[in-house]
Amino acid sequence: MRIPQDLRFSVGGFSPKRMAYMLSACSFVLLPMHRRLPGEASEALAGFALMVALITAVLCSRIPREAPHWLLPRVLALLAFLMHLALVH
C-alpha cells in the first residue's frame, strides 16, 4: 500500500521514521534523571515519556508497512515509557 503524496509529511525535513527513532532515544536518555529529581518532577518526566510514546505511535502510523522495522520505534518508545513508570518514586 502506497501513501498518497498529499498525506506524506516530514518534521523539520526528517522522515516520520527518523523522528520516531529520535524521540525514543530522547526518552531513553532521560531515564537516569529519575534519580536526581524529586517525586513530583519524576512523575512529570514519566508523563513526558507517555507523550513521547503517543507521538511516536502517531509517527509510526505514517510509516508504510512495507518498510523494514516499521514497528520498532513504537516498541522502543513503549519500553522506555514502562521503564519510566518503574523508576517513578
N, C-alpha and C positions, 0 to 999 in steps of 0.2 A: 504494500500500500504506500503510495507516494503522497506526501503532504503538498497541497497546492501552494504555489508561490505566495499568495496573499496571506496564508496562515503561518508562514515561516517568519521567525523573528530572531534577533540576536540582542544580547545585552552588552552594550559597550563594544560591539564588534566581535564578541565572543559567542560561540555557539551555545545552545542550551546545555549540551552535554558537558562542555568545559566549565560553564558556570556552576553546574550542579556538583562537579568534582571539586571546584574551588570552595564552594560553600561547605561541603562535607569536610574538607581538610581544615577549614577555619574552625569548625565545630570541634574537631579532634584536638586542634592546637589549644583551644580554650579549656580543655579538661583539667589541666593542673591548677587552674585558677581557683577551683573549689576549695583547695587547702588554705588559700590566702584570704578568702572572702568571708565575711560574717554570714550568718544564716539567711537573712533576707536577700542579700546580694547573690548568694549561691542559688537561691530559688529563682531569682531573676535571670541568672545565667542559664538555668535549666529551661526557663520559658523562652529564652533566645534560641536555645537548641531546638525546641519544639517548632518555633517559627522557621528556622533553617530547614528542618525536616519537611515541613509543609511546602515551603518554597521549592525545595529540591524535588518533591513529588510533582509539583506543577511543571517544573522544568523538564523532568523526565517524561512527562506525558507528551512533550513536544518532540521527543527523540523518536525517529522511526524505529519500529520494532525489528526491522531487518538489520539494524546497526548492531555490531558486536557489543556485548556488555551493556545494553541499554538500561538494564535494571540495577546495575551495580551502584551508581551514585545514590539511588533511593535507599538501598540496603545499608550503605555506609552511613548515610545521614540518620537512619533509624537506629542503627547500632550506636552511633555517637549520642543520640538522644537518650537511649536506655542507659548508657554509661553515665550521662549527666544526672539522670534520675537516681542512679545508685550512689552517686557521690554527694547528693544534697544532704546537708546536715542542719 
